[in-house]
Amino acid sequence: FIPNSTLSIIEKDDRGFYWDGTRNPKAIQIFNPETMVRTGEIDLAAQINPYLTDEFPFVSFGYFMEVAGGKLYTMATFNSDNVTHGAYDETFIYVIDIETQEFEALIRYPESLLFGYFGLQNSRYTSSAEDGYVYLSAWCTSNFFPKATIIRIKAGETTVDPTFKIALNDFVGGNALMLGGATFLNGKLYTRLKESAAAPDFSNLSDPDIFLHEIDVATGQVTKIGGMPASTFGATGTVQGPLVHDDKIYTAVVNGEYQGYYVYDPAVGGNAALAFDIKSGIPSNLFILEESSE
């Protein structure tokens, strides 16, 4: 079995990728999901070493992995230890050709953003669309200042699309904060968005004003989805993004009086509806297990 995996993604039945900082922090590991056996690694030392310094000697690939257009996209942070951030005022996205299993390009985006929550596999801050576009959603800057921002990479490309950027600060009227997402479905992105501006130190996350929102990719219009109770931050686990299942959006709701999941059907529109309650504890992660036909 594969130990110490912080982040992983399955590309197809017999091939997936993961990062194991204890085995080789400068490499992406390859494994077979059918056998759960490690089959190799993609060494990125030559592309990482130039950015390591005496002050920032560590690298982490613990935020996101996305597969689209025959490429693996993943983000590196250069750190003073193995969890902190802030070496550079830009974002480093490494692009790997899947078939050759070799480094292809380094995207250096000129803002330092965190497209994911370290070690949380299902936060879904990134997602790939049916057309191969990759959407990257940041909840904050690398020094943990709230700044919800969405960018994208067009199908198979190795640069960020300069024509597309959704800065949710403009919608909120202050420091915008996404708690998971944005999840892509049929030309729309879905995220749990705090309606009021987030305090720079996140001290107002107990306010019950987190709701599911829909963002139109073509126009940038943001729409609040009604029909569900307001959420508070709850716990780290509730930064998970909305889950797509059967073309419907499932999202966690947590506050002092209620814990559970609501479901929204974009084909119908209108309000979300109750999916199911949780009788104790706090919503953390939702998985769909498909019954095998064998």
HELIX and SHEET records of a PDB file:
HELIX    1   1 ALA A   45  ILE A   48  1                                   4    
HELIX    2   2 ASN A   49  TYR A   51  5                                   3    
HELIX    3   3 ASN A  169  VAL A  172  1                                   4    
HELIX    4   4 THR A  236  VAL A  239  5                                   4    
SHEET    1   A 4 LEU A   7  LYS A  12  0                                        
SHEET    2   A 4 ARG A  15  TRP A  19 -1                                        
SHEET    3   A 4 ALA A  27  ASN A  32 -1                                        
SHEET    4   A 4 VAL A  37  ASP A  43 -1                                        
SHEET    1   B 3 PHE A  58  SER A  60  0                                        
SHEET    2   B 3 LYS A  71  ASN A  79 -1                                        
SHEET    3   B 3 MET A  65  ALA A  68 -1                                        
SHEET    1   C 4 PHE A  58  SER A  60  0                                        
SHEET    2   C 4 LYS A  71  ASN A  79 -1                                        
SHEET    3   C 4 THR A  91  ASP A  97 -1                                        
SHEET    4   C 4 GLU A 102  TYR A 109 -1                                        
SHEET    1   D 3 LEU A 113  LEU A 114  0                                        
SHEET    2   D 3 VAL A 134  THR A 141 -1                                        
SHEET    3   D 3 THR A 126  SER A 128 -1                                        
SHEET    1   E 4 LEU A 113  LEU A 114  0                                        
SHEET    2   E 4 VAL A 134  THR A 141 -1                                        
SHEET    3   E 4 PRO A 146  ILE A 153 -1                                        
SHEET    4   E 4 ILE A 166  ALA A 167 -1                                        
SHEET    1   F 4 MET A 178  LEU A 185  0                                        
SHEET    2   F 4 LYS A 188  LYS A 194 -1                                        
SHEET    3   F 4 ILE A 210  ASP A 216 -1                                        
SHEET    4   F 4 VAL A 222  LYS A 224 -1                                        
SHEET    1   G 4 LEU A 243  HIS A 245  0                                        
SHEET    2   G 4 LYS A 248  VAL A 254 -1                                        
SHEET    3   G 4 GLN A 259  TYR A 264 -1                                        
SHEET    4   G 4 ALA A 273  ASP A 277 -1                                        
END                                                                             
